[in-house]
Amino acid sequence: MRVIGGTAKGRALKSVPGDSTRPILDRVKTPLFDMLRAELPGMKLLDLFGGTGAVGIEALSQGAEHCVFLDTNARAVETIKANLETTGLKDKAEVRHTDAFVYLRNSTKSFDLLYVAPPQYEGIWIEAMRTIAERPHLVAPGGMIIVQIDPKEYEQLDLHTFSETKQRRYGNTVLVFYTPTERSAEQ
């Protein structure tokens, strides 16, 4: 696993010991960042289930301004910190050893991108999306949410404050994109 572009391009990222995380594969990360690259400068991100930190670190390397990484796994938190140190991006990041749902329910911040890639087959992504939908201020005007799941986990959600805008499938990974609906953007 490595950084594919930007200031930290080519730097190797450590994996979280054990099998508690599912790092994003380069075959998914490359087209994702091809889509996002033009929007990254100045972007503020929230990486809800940080794992190795690969998505947020890639965004920072390619021009994002700041990323908050969350994970409940102490080994993941240490791995994210080590990867930020290796890439020289720790000054643009905040790493929190905390539950994503507690953070979502209590944060007053807004983010340009929320990246949701929780453990598979537990319905956690649905709970995360419903929690975010209850707190639409978490997504800045013009912002988006990207969910990374196995295609078998997907189901259409009626969120009122967010609409699914597109999907991209890469083998056994699907990225689902959501943006604020007009109603939530006006609030």
Phi, psi and omega in degrees: 000133184213167173279131187264347181201169175084202187295334181253017183309133176089347180290134179283140177252140177286152174264155175286129178302143180089194183238032184278348181236162174233094183298149177290135179278151179302328181290345174260317184296320182298306179293328177301311182284338170297322178288323187271340193312314183294335183266351187292322183304125179081357185289144174249129185242154169234115178259099191295321182235077196304323181058245178275344185088007188303319183290309180297321179295318177300315180298315178297317180300327183263015169120355178297151184280318187202150177219133171259123179255133178237140170199146178270345182275118182301324179294323177295316179301315179295323179294316178301313180300317179296318180292324176294321177296313180300323184271353180072025185248011186296334180287348180257012189226156171231124181247125183237129175272084186207162178285132181301321183289323175297315180298311181301320183286342185244348184284142174254001182282160172240146182232149177282332180216128171250124180252122187243105179223072185279175174307145184285157169059028179238002181070013183295326181297325180292316177298319179297315180296320178294322178294316178296319180298329177286343182229064187299341178297342179297334179257118181296156175307132183080001182277181182208165174239136174238127179252133177248114181218170170284140181306330180292339181277342189295139166211149179288135182246141173256099189255349181066312183268346179223146179238142173288129182252331177193166174226148172226130181249135179226093182061238182266026176231135173237137173255127180244125184256135178232143174229159179299143173284167180301320181300313183288330179293334182277344183287000000 
